[in-house]
Amino acid sequence: MALRFEVNRAFAVLRDIALGRDLKMFLSVIAGLWVLSIVGSWCNFLTLFYIAFVLLHTVPVLYEKYEDKVDPFAEKAMHEIKKQYAVFDAKILSKIPRGPLKQKKKD
């Protein structure tokens, strides 16, 4: 039952992303797919799979080894990302008109 709940929750999140209800997540997915398409045009799937496999096995080990040096840098990067997103939100996203959400019909 727990697996079914998690799968349904994942489908609900994917549906919200596809419908654009969470604009931040929607734009993140668009940007991620765009970057993936650019990287995918440089090399074939097997090469991408190999690179991902190597990264998935080396990055956690490197993080554990250099955790005390990585965490302050990650905090600074996250602070800068939040600051840039606030500027992006104020200049662009806040100017996009949003219509009222339609309520679902209940029969």
Backbone as a printed PyTorch tensor [residue, N CA C, xyz], in Angstrom:
tensor([[[  0.8250,  -1.1850,   0.0000],
         [  0.0000,   0.0000,   0.0000],
         [  0.8730,   1.2550,   0.0000]],

        [[  2.0050,   1.2270,   0.6810],
         [  2.8680,   2.4000,   0.7370],
         [  3.4640,   2.7070,  -0.6320]],

        [[  3.8190,   1.6680,  -1.3760],
         [  4.3760,   1.8810,  -2.7100],
         [  3.3420,   2.5190,  -3.6270]],

        [[  2.1090,   2.0580,  -3.5410],
         [  1.0390,   2.6300,  -4.3580],
         [  0.8320,   4.1030,  -4.0120]],

        [[  0.8960,   4.4290,  -2.7290],
         [  0.7460,   5.8140,  -2.2950],
         [  1.8620,   6.6790,  -2.8700]],

        [[  3.1030,   6.2020,  -2.8180],
         [  4.2360,   6.9670,  -3.3390],
         [  4.1400,   7.1470,  -4.8520]],

        [[  3.7180,   6.1040,  -5.5530],
         [  3.5650,   6.1970,  -7.0100],
         [  2.4740,   7.2020,  -7.3610]],

        [[  1.3560,   7.1550,  -6.6570],
         [  0.2690,   8.1110,  -6.9150],
         [  0.7010,   9.5370,  -6.6080]],

        [[  1.4850,   9.7030,  -5.5550],
         [  1.9700,  11.0350,  -5.2050],
         [  2.9310,  11.5420,  -6.2840]],

        [[  3.7870,  10.6530,  -6.7940],
         [  4.7060,  11.0460,  -7.8680],
         [  3.9310,  11.4390,  -9.1220]],

        [[  2.8750,  10.6720,  -9.4470],
         [  2.0500,  11.0240, -10.6050],
         [  1.3560,  12.3700, -10.3990]],

        [[  0.9310,  12.6570,  -9.1810],
         [  0.2860,  13.9440,  -8.9040],
         [  1.2720,  15.0960,  -9.1000]],

        [[  2.5060,  14.9060,  -8.6580],
         [  3.5280,  15.9440,  -8.8480],
         [  3.8090,  16.1380, -10.3330]],

        [[  3.9320,  15.0340, -11.0690],
         [  4.1660,  15.1360, -12.5130],
         [  3.0030,  15.8170, -13.2240]],

        [[  1.7850,  15.5440, -12.7850],
         [  0.6140,  16.1900, -13.3820],
         [  0.6370,  17.6910, -13.1010]],

        [[  0.9840,  18.0720, -11.8600],
         [  1.0570,  19.4940, -11.5270],
         [  2.1270,  20.2050, -12.3550]],

        [[  3.2470,  19.5180, -12.5840],
         [  4.3010,  20.1120, -13.4100],
         [  3.8150,  20.2690, -14.8430]],

        [[  3.1830,  19.2310, -15.3780],
         [  2.7180,  19.2730, -16.7680],
         [  1.6530,  20.3440, -16.9730]],

        [[  0.8150,  20.5650, -15.9730],
         [ -0.2350,  21.5700, -16.0970],
         [  0.2630,  22.9760, -15.7910]],

        [[  1.4850,  23.0940, -15.2890],
         [  2.0560,  24.4010, -14.9970],
         [  1.5120,  25.0320, -13.7370]],

        [[  1.0130,  24.2370, -12.8140],
         [  0.4670,  24.8000, -11.5680],
         [  1.5690,  25.3640, -10.6840]],

        [[  2.7110,  24.6940, -10.6360],
         [  3.8620,  25.1870,  -9.8840],
         [  4.8380,  25.7680, -10.9010]],

        [[  4.7920,  27.0660, -11.0800],
         [  5.5530,  27.7200, -12.1390],
         [  7.0510,  27.5370, -11.9600]],

        [[  7.5260,  27.5950, -10.7290],
         [  8.9590,  27.4350, -10.4750],
         [  9.4190,  26.0470, -10.9110]],

        [[  8.6830,  25.0230, -10.5400],
         [  9.0440,  23.6560, -10.9170],
         [  8.8980,  23.4630, -12.4290]],

        [[  7.8590,  24.0430, -13.0110],
         [  7.6290,  23.9490, -14.4520],
         [  8.8050,  24.5300, -15.2280]],

        [[  9.2600,  25.7090, -14.8250],
         [ 10.3950,  26.3380, -15.4950],
         [ 11.6830,  25.5620, -15.2520]],

        [[ 11.8240,  24.9620, -14.0770],
         [ 13.0010,  24.1390, -13.7920],
         [ 13.0420,  22.9170, -14.6940]],

        [[ 11.8950,  22.2950, -14.8970],
         [ 11.8330,  21.1220, -15.7720],
         [ 12.1430,  21.5180, -17.2100]],

        [[ 11.6040,  22.6460, -17.6540],
         [ 11.8860,  23.1120, -19.0140],
         [ 13.3840,  23.3710, -19.1830]],

        [[ 13.9890,  24.0530, -18.2210],
         [ 15.4250,  24.3380, -18.3050],
         [ 16.2410,  23.0500, -18.2670]],

        [[ 15.8610,  22.1160, -17.4120],
         [ 16.5820,  20.8470, -17.3320],
         [ 16.4960,  20.0460, -18.6150]],

        [[ 15.3140,  19.9990, -19.2080],
         [ 15.1580,  19.2790, -20.4740],
         [ 15.9180,  19.9660, -21.6070]],

        [[ 15.9540,  21.2950, -21.5740],
         [ 16.7020,  22.0320, -22.5840],
         [ 18.1990,  21.7290, -22.4760]],

        [[ 18.7320,  21.7570, -21.2460],
         [ 20.1480,  21.4340, -21.0380],
         [ 20.4260,  19.9930, -21.4450]],

        [[ 19.5310,  19.0850, -21.0940],
         [ 19.6980,  17.6770, -21.4660],
         [ 19.7020,  17.5050, -22.9830]],

        [[ 18.8720,  18.2590, -23.6910],
         [ 18.8620,  18.1440, -25.1550],
         [ 20.1520,  18.6790, -25.7640]],

        [[ 20.7070,  19.7360, -25.1800],
         [ 21.9770,  20.2670, -25.6860],
         [ 23.1030,  19.2680, -25.4410]],

        [[ 23.1780,  18.7430, -24.2230],
         [ 24.2120,  17.7560, -23.9090],
         [ 24.0040,  16.4960, -24.7480]],

        [[ 22.7660,  16.1100, -24.9600],
         [ 22.4710,  14.9370, -25.7670],
         [ 22.8530,  15.0960, -27.2250]],

        [[ 22.8780,  16.3250, -27.7060],
         [ 23.2820,  16.5350, -29.0980],
         [ 24.7950,  16.4090, -29.2710]],

        [[ 25.5470,  16.5100, -28.1830],
         [ 26.9960,  16.3950, -28.2580],
         [ 27.4690,  14.9450, -28.3080]],

        [[ 26.7180,  14.0330, -27.7130],
         [ 27.1630,  12.6410, -27.6570],
         [ 25.9500,  11.7140, -27.6290]],

        [[ 26.1990,  10.4310, -27.8090],
         [ 25.0870,   9.4830, -27.8820],
         [ 24.6440,   9.0270, -26.4880]],

        [[ 23.5910,   8.2230, -26.4470],
         [ 22.9920,   7.8070, -25.1780],
         [ 23.9430,   6.9690, -24.3430]],

        [[ 24.6980,   6.0870, -24.9660],
         [ 25.6000,   5.2170, -24.2170],
         [ 26.6850,   6.0270, -23.5070]],

        [[ 27.1810,   7.0510, -24.1580],
         [ 28.1760,   7.9160, -23.5300],
         [ 27.5640,   8.6660, -22.3500]],

        [[ 26.3600,   9.1980, -22.5270],
         [ 25.6810,   9.8820, -21.4200],
         [ 25.4280,   8.9340, -20.2600]],

        [[ 25.0270,   7.7070, -20.5660],
         [ 24.7870,   6.7050, -19.5290],
         [ 26.0740,   6.4020, -18.7740]],

        [[ 27.1790,   6.2690, -19.4870],
         [ 28.4680,   5.9890, -18.8590],
         [ 28.8970,   7.1530, -17.9660]],

        [[ 28.7560,   8.3710, -18.4450],
         [ 29.1200,   9.5460, -17.6480],
         [ 28.2640,   9.6180, -16.3880]],

        [[ 26.9620,   9.3940, -16.5270],
         [ 26.0720,   9.4210, -15.3620],
         [ 26.4460,   8.3240, -14.3740]],

        [[ 26.7640,   7.1460, -14.8640],
         [ 27.1510,   6.0260, -14.0010],
         [ 28.4130,   6.3640, -13.2090]],

        [[ 29.4020,   6.9110, -13.8800],
         [ 30.6540,   7.2720, -13.2060],
         [ 30.4080,   8.3720, -12.1780]],

        [[ 29.6320,   9.3840, -12.5460],
         [ 29.3450,  10.4730, -11.6070],
         [ 28.5690,   9.9910, -10.3880]],

        [[ 27.6030,   9.1030, -10.6080],
         [ 26.8130,   8.5930,  -9.4850],
         [ 27.6510,   7.7720,  -8.5120]],

        [[ 28.7700,   7.2440,  -8.9720],
         [ 29.6170,   6.4580,  -8.0840],
         [ 30.7830,   7.2540,  -7.4960]],

        [[ 31.1430,   8.3760,  -8.0860],
         [ 32.2720,   9.1440,  -7.5660],
         [ 31.8620,  10.3690,  -6.7580]],

        [[ 30.7880,  11.0310,  -7.1340],
         [ 30.3910,  12.2630,  -6.4410],
         [ 30.0710,  12.0260,  -4.9610]],

        [[ 29.3130,  10.9890,  -4.5830],
         [ 29.0670,  10.7860,  -3.1450],
         [ 30.3450,  10.5490,  -2.3360]],

        [[ 31.2960,   9.8330,  -2.9010],
         [ 32.5580,   9.5820,  -2.1970],
         [ 33.3390,  10.8800,  -2.0340]],

        [[ 33.3970,  11.6670,  -3.0910],
         [ 34.0970,  12.9470,  -3.0070],
         [ 33.4060,  13.8970,  -2.0350]],

        [[ 32.0740,  13.8600,  -2.0030],
         [ 31.3480,  14.7250,  -1.0680],
         [ 31.6510,  14.3370,   0.3720]],

        [[ 31.6590,  13.0520,   0.6670],
         [ 31.9710,  12.6160,   2.0330],
         [ 33.3870,  13.0100,   2.4270]],

        [[ 34.3080,  12.9510,   1.4820],
         [ 35.7030,  13.2760,   1.7750],
         [ 35.8890,  14.7760,   2.0100]],

        [[ 35.2290,  15.6080,   1.2200],
         [ 35.4090,  17.0610,   1.2880],
         [ 34.1460,  17.7850,   1.7400]],

        [[ 33.3600,  17.1590,   2.5880],
         [ 32.0760,  17.7260,   3.0140],
         [ 32.2390,  19.0780,   3.6940]],

        [[ 33.2590,  19.2150,   4.5380],
         [ 33.4480,  20.4720,   5.2650],
         [ 33.8190,  21.6320,   4.3400]],

        [[ 34.3960,  21.3560,   3.1810],
         [ 34.7250,  22.4110,   2.2230],
         [ 33.5810,  22.6790,   1.2520]],

        [[ 32.7900,  21.6550,   0.9650],
         [ 31.7160,  21.7830,  -0.0190],
         [ 30.5000,  22.4980,   0.5670]],

        [[ 30.1680,  22.2140,   1.8140],
         [ 28.9500,  22.7730,   2.4100],
         [ 28.9300,  24.3030,   2.4490]],

        [[ 30.0050,  24.9820,   2.8830],
         [ 29.9480,  26.4550,   2.8400],
         [ 29.7880,  27.0020,   1.4180]],

        [[ 30.4590,  26.3740,   0.4660],
         [ 30.3190,  26.8040,  -0.9270],
         [ 28.8940,  26.5920,  -1.4220]],

        [[ 28.2930,  25.4570,  -1.0570],
         [ 26.9170,  25.1680,  -1.4720],
         [ 25.9410,  26.1580,  -0.8410]],

        [[ 26.1880,  26.5480,   0.4130],
         [ 25.3240,  27.5370,   1.0660],
         [ 25.4170,  28.8900,   0.3530]],

        [[ 26.6310,  29.2880,  -0.0110],
         [ 26.7980,  30.5520,  -0.7430],
         [ 26.0990,  30.4890,  -2.1000]],

        [[ 26.2600,  29.3620,  -2.7780],
         [ 25.6290,  29.2030,  -4.0920],
         [ 24.1120,  29.2310,  -3.9660]],

        [[ 23.5800,  28.5680,  -2.9520],
         [ 22.1270,  28.5440,  -2.7640],
         [ 21.6000,  29.9370,  -2.4320]],

        [[ 22.3400,  30.6740,  -1.6290],
         [ 21.9420,  32.0500,  -1.2980],
         [ 21.9200,  32.9110,  -2.5650]],

        [[ 22.9310,  32.7550,  -3.4130],
         [ 22.9920,  33.5300,  -4.6560],
         [ 21.8740,  33.1300,  -5.6160]],

        [[ 21.5770,  31.8410,  -5.6840],
         [ 20.4850,  31.3690,  -6.5480],
         [ 19.1520,  31.9360,  -6.0790]],

        [[ 18.9240,  31.9350,  -4.7710],
         [ 17.6740,  32.4930,  -4.2390],
         [ 17.5790,  33.9860,  -4.5240]],

        [[ 18.7070,  34.6820,  -4.4160],
         [ 18.7170,  36.1170,  -4.6930],
         [ 18.4050,  36.3800,  -6.1670]],

        [[ 19.0100,  35.6140,  -7.0620],
         [ 18.7560,  35.7860,  -8.4890],
         [ 17.3190,  35.4100,  -8.8490]],

        [[ 16.7850,  34.3830,  -8.1970],
         [ 15.3940,  34.0070,  -8.4600],
         [ 14.4430,  35.1020,  -7.9890]],

        [[ 14.7550,  35.7400,  -6.8650],
         [ 13.9080,  36.8330,  -6.3850],
         [ 13.8930,  37.9810,  -7.3960]],

        [[ 15.0410,  38.2870,  -7.9750],
         [ 15.1060,  39.3350,  -9.0020],
         [ 14.3080,  38.9100, -10.2330]],

        [[ 14.4780,  37.6500, -10.6580],
         [ 13.7420,  37.1150, -11.8060],
         [ 12.2450,  37.1450, -11.5430]],

        [[ 11.8550,  36.7920, -10.3300],
         [ 10.4400,  36.7940,  -9.9630],
         [  9.8820,  38.2110,  -9.9830]],

        [[ 10.6440,  39.1540,  -9.4510],
         [ 10.1620,  40.5350,  -9.3930],
         [ 10.0740,  41.1730, -10.7770]],

        [[ 11.0350,  40.8760, -11.6350],
         [ 11.0730,  41.5380, -12.9430],
         [ 10.2280,  40.8440, -14.0050]],

        [[ 10.1130,  39.5280, -13.9430],
         [  9.4530,  38.8000, -15.0350],
         [  8.2120,  38.0520, -14.5760]],

        [[  8.3590,  37.1670, -13.6130],
         [  7.2420,  36.3000, -13.2420],
         [  6.0670,  37.0610, -12.6510]],

        [[  6.3440,  38.1190, -11.9080],
         [  5.2450,  38.8730, -11.3000],
         [  4.4350,  39.6470, -12.3450]],

        [[  4.9980,  39.8480, -13.5330],
         [  4.2950,  40.5880, -14.5770],
         [  3.4360,  39.6990, -15.4670]],

        [[  3.5390,  38.3920, -15.2980],
         [  2.7270,  37.4680, -16.0880],
         [  1.3260,  37.4370, -15.4920]],

        [[  0.3110,  37.7910, -16.2740],
         [ -1.0490,  37.7820, -15.7220],
         [ -1.5200,  36.3510, -15.4770]],

        [[ -2.1840,  36.1790, -14.3780],
         [ -2.7240,  34.8670, -14.0370],
         [ -4.2300,  34.9890, -13.9150]],

        [[ -4.8990,  34.1190, -14.6200],
         [ -6.3500,  34.0950, -14.5340],
         [ -6.7820,  33.3130, -13.3070]],

        [[ -8.0420,  33.4340, -12.9430],
         [ -8.5240,  32.6680, -11.7880],
         [ -8.5370,  31.1770, -12.1180]],

        [[ -8.2390,  30.3770, -11.1140],
         [ -8.2720,  28.9290, -11.3030],
         [ -9.7070,  28.4620, -11.4150]],

        [[ -9.9470,  27.5920, -12.3660],
         [-11.2890,  27.0570, -12.5470],
         [-11.5040,  25.9120, -11.5690]],

        [[-12.6470,  25.9100, -10.9610],
         [-12.9890,  24.8310, -10.0340],
         [-13.4690,  23.6270, -10.8210]],

        [[-13.1280,  22.4540, -10.3290],
         [-13.5910,  21.2340, -10.9820],
         [-15.0800,  21.0620, -10.7410]],

        [[-15.7500,  20.5580, -11.7520],
         [-17.1790,  20.3060, -11.6160],
         [-17.3880,  19.0510, -10.7910]],

        [[-18.2770,  19.1450,  -9.8450],
         [-18.6070,  17.9800,  -9.0260],
         [-19.9810,  17.4900,  -9.4310]],

        [[-20.0350,  16.2580,  -9.8400],
         [-21.3230,  15.6880, -10.2580],
         [-22.0250,  15.0240,  -9.0990]]])
